[in-house]
């Protein structure tokens, strides 16, 4: 008697599923398009966050000369 029942396996692991180069190329293409979309959305999200901070007047002491980041430098008397 088995200790646990056999669960369903993902479609790509089932017998007869076409694990072909064309299939993997299609998946690769879909992943690439999805990742490019994510990068664009991430840039837009950061731009919105930066613009919200600027609009709220919270950039005193910050350098906003870059389009995709705001920076601030700190100087301390010692490393500690």
Phi, psi and omega in degrees: 000126181290150180286331178216154181283154179285120180277169177287143178260155178302153183305320183289350178259352182286151181297134178091354179287134187285089177274078184250165177299321179298319179298313181292326176295320178296315177299316179300318179297317179296318179295319180297315179297318180296316181294321177297319177298318179297318180298315179297316179294323179295317177299316180297319179297316179297318179300318179296317179297316179297315180297323177297320178295316179297314181297329180279355178078021184263031183247017179301124181087357181258149178261117181248030183287339178273149179282341186238014178197156169240144183228159177213136179254144178235141175239135181238156179294325180216168179296322183290000000 
